[in-house]
Amino acid sequence: MKENAGDCMEKKPITVSALTRYLKFKFDHDENLQKVLIRGEISNFKRHSRGHFYFTLKDDKSQISAIMFSSNANLVKFSPKEGDQVLADGYVSVYEPYGKYQLYVTKLAQEGLGELYATYERLKASLKTEGLFAEERKKPIPPFPKRIGVITSPTGAAVRDIIHITKRRFPLTSIIIYPALVQGEYAKKTIVTQIEKANQDQMVDVLIVGRGGGSIEDLWPFNEEVVARAIDHSVIPVISAVGHETDYTISDFVADVRAPTPSGAAELVVPDQRELLSGLADKKRRLQHLIQAKTEVMKRRLKQLRDTGVLSYPERLLSDEKVRLSHLNDRLMQTKPTRVIDHHKEKLIHFMQTIHNHMKQRLSEKKHRFNRALETLDHVSPLNIMKKGYAIVRKEDTILKDTSKINSGDMIDVLMRDGVLDCEVKSIKKDD
């Protein structure tokens, strides 16, 4: 016993909280515990007033406590209950106050629906990558549609809600029903056919495609790719109205507008006549107020004119204008346009004479300078020198200045004043 006590004394004690925090740290950093998918049966299910789910997942050998917070619980497509076989997606961690580990569920699906969810996620990702969900592809919904097309079951509650709400909100709009199956194997084909028919007929301004609430299997036709592509190809704007507000289908993402319910679609597609009438009444009151205010201003202006006597003696307005017209006439007579024209004619003649004289003077000066240049050229001209008895000697078109380039027997040209001599050199006599 003493040895055991001694061993205990050698160990450093820790608190329960420290141990629990250490275990939580281990759980939270184990990758295998952060993403788990567990199959089990629901037991001890409780729904908290705040929307959280508390339950136990068990099989024939073990069980684990589970919690699903309201933010995730609101997205569950079914109503969990005791004994349901489910697939729970989430992570495992330690709840420190009680020191126990439990499963924190983020997604919950009924057993057998897992493959449907996987198919849904794959198609959703594929169409999103292809761009079918892009905002720039969305067509605007007309604010005042004349005719609305509704593609749904003609006997369901959804169509009754749409008709009732639309007629109550905006009776001017008419509704055309395109009957279609909205669940089952053949539903997708009839939905696609009616979308195509509505586009061929071009009788409606907008389409509502949908149905009331149901299980994931009931809503599945609106998760089919052919339905999604038919909505995308529709020239007519499409409002998707499938199930309840928490239900999201592929059609919701592809459609131009997603309505939370069929009733919500009816409220989205047409304006409320009461709001319109109220708005018109408000605009009428504002217009009447503006007209009244403008009338009062004009009345005051009229009274001012009456007080000035203008309306009592309108000829006074004309008398002022007569005086002004008389002054203008006097100024016109003083200026006499013909006199102004004659004055400008005289100025033009004077300018023409001045230009003529200037040109004549310039021409005389140019002639005098030209004659002087001719005389100067004549003084230095070789022809003038040749008149005095001088000649130019040329050999093969080259003018010779001395005898250095001439040999006996060369043929030369002697240019004189009145002609050219072809000569042969007999001999050369050079000056000393």
Order of alpha helices (4+ residues) and beta strands (2+ residues): alpha-alpha-alpha-beta-beta-beta-alpha-beta-beta-alpha-beta-alpha-beta-alpha-beta-alpha-alpha-beta-alpha-beta-alpha-alpha-alpha-alpha-alpha-beta-beta-beta-beta
